[in-house]
Amino acid sequence: MYDVCQLATAMLAIAFTAVLMISGQRFIEYRLQHEAMTPIVAMATLAR
């Protein structure tokens, strides 16, 4: 029984990590497509 719980926890952790990686990648692609600059990048660009 303990092994089943460990396996379920590991599978849940792997699935959660995969969802975070995929959503993070899509968020980055969305930001790059819409050329939305973060305030830090905009400030660094103005400082030149």
Buried (B, 14 or more C-beta within 10 A) or exposed (E): EEEEEEEEEEEEEEEEEEEEEEEEEEEEEEEEEEEEEEEEEEEEEEEE
